[in-house]
Amino acid sequence: MFVVAARPNFMKAAPVLAAMRARQGEDDDVRFSPFVVHTGQHYDAGLSDVFFEQLSLPRPDRDLGVGSGSHAVQTAEVMRALEPVVLEQRPDLVLVFGDVNSTLAAALVAAKLGVPLGHVEAGLRSGDRAMPEEVNRLLTDQLADLLFVTERSGLANLAREGVDPGRVHFVGNTMIDALLAHRERFAQAAPLGELGLTPGEYACVTFHRPSNVDGEASLTRLCGLLRELAARLPVVFPVHPRTRARIEALGLGASLAGAAGLTLTEPLDYLSFMGLVAQARLVMTDSGGIQEETSVLGVPCLTLRETTERPVTVAEGTNRLVPPGDPAAALAAVDDVLARPHPAPAAIELWDGCAAGRIVDVLVRYLGARPTEAGDT
Ligand code: UD1
């Protein structure tokens, strides 16, 4: 049973489903019957449906329609809605992705029902428990039977937390599998002409972390930084619904709309967004996954956060942390990027497009060693 929930889950799950289909085609002894549950944490068509279409994800077998809410409400609602589905389907394994509230909710349901749990993107740690995602990561990993790790820092983190190394599998990054599989389609999909942008001569920015967008002081500072950035080069800013709501609530929309060189858009589909990122001169973000994607694409990334749970992107990739409270430092980093030649794509260990296949290898061994129920299809 695949449990997916929010935008960053979809591109991590799609390659695993594709690898299962491929393995079944190659080996008559292997049979998977994936059952896809969408919790409905992200329900807007632009954050969900279009990703299913572009990534060739099958329509969910069950949509829980949980929607938004406080952390406690959202997590509890996913648990309440998922438990009967797990009881009814009795899966051999529940597979969860990333670090969103639904990831932890599904992990708790599986663990309490005694269903084995696999966690794709295990072991990442920012060290900052004020991030809701850090809490979700820590607890999901404590419950998981199979932990699929994307980068070596995850192995050290899990060892430090006492996780049995026999449960841990360093497989690489399934989100990078999706990127490499779709890369040829990015260039045509990017709406550069529509937005009046020239390849290699604009910045692409995204912000949605509560620490940057929820508070008035931080969001006002961020808007000022974006205006300064747009004075240096054209900027395109696909705005996450959380950020849009805060901009409107704080009356900051007019100052952004009036800034020359700054274009705000609705959230973009996967191919259009990755096409924009791939051809950008630089990216500024507070996202997790974009730090990884820019590294593989060889696009400089300035991450407006104090910490990262993805240190390999700083050590070996194109990522640099910029303190969110210091716009002058952020602009100095921008100027530094603009003064340097464009970096080369990073070759990060096991980020080679084959991570999902390694996960399926582990699943074949793990599930093959467990008795399956007679008569299942
Ligand atoms: C969630 C994840 C975050 C991930 C992000 C990617 C958690 C704790 N956070 O944050 O890790 O990086 O997704 O996008 O799980 N909304 C809509 N339409 C939607 C979904 C949300 O308008 O389809 C609005 C709602 O007003 C909601 C707000 O966005 O209150 C936040 O949504 P929520 O799912 O709580 O968290 P994200 O900020 O999207």
Boltz pocket constraint, residues with backbone or C-beta under 6 A from the ligand:
constraints:
  - pocket:
      binder: B
      contacts: [[A, 6], [A, 7], [A, 8], [A, 41], [A, 42], [A, 43], [A, 44], [A, 47], [A, 67], [A, 68], [A, 69], [A, 99], [A, 100], [A, 101], [A, 102], [A, 132], [A, 133], [A, 208], [A, 240], [A, 241], [A, 242], [A, 245], [A, 288]]
      max_distance: 6.0
